[in-house]
Amino acid sequence: MDKSSSLSLLSDEDLLSIYFEAKTLGLDDDFLKMIIDELKRRGIEPA
């Protein structure tokens, strides 16, 4: 299973939580993009 399909297993709430935590911690832009892409796939726009 690749990383992006692993994200699909998370709830919307968990994915948003991970996104905001990753952003706060200044994690890798590629990691943030992967999360953002999954959020957009679900029709969720991160603030």
C-alpha positions in Angstrom: 0.0 0.0 0.0 1.5 3.4 -1.0 1.4 6.4 1.3 -1.4 8.2 -0.4 -3.7 5.2 -0.2 -2.8 4.8 3.5 -4.2 8.3 4.1 -7.5 7.2 2.7 -7.9 4.9 5.7 -8.0 7.9 8.1 -11.2 9.7 9.1 -11.7 13.3 7.9 -11.2 14.5 11.5 -7.9 12.6 11.9 -6.6 13.8 8.5 -7.3 17.4 9.4 -5.7 17.0 12.8 -2.6 15.5 11.2 -2.5 18.3 8.6 -2.6 21.1 11.2 -0.1 19.3 13.4 2.3 18.8 10.5 1.9 22.4 9.5 2.6 23.6 13.1 5.7 21.5 13.3 6.9 22.7 9.9 7.2 19.2 8.4 8.2 18.5 4.9 6.3 20.3 2.1 6.0 17.0 0.2 4.3 15.4 3.2 1.9 18.4 3.6 1.1 18.3 -0.2 0.2 14.6 0.1 -2.2 15.4 3.0 -3.7 18.4 1.1 -4.2 16.3 -2.0 -6.1 13.7 0.0 -8.2 16.5 1.7 -9.1 17.9 -1.7 -9.9 14.5 -3.0 -12.5 14.3 -0.2 -13.8 17.8 -1.0 -12.3 19.3 2.1 -10.4 22.6 1.9 -7.9 23.1 4.7 -8.0 26.5 6.2 
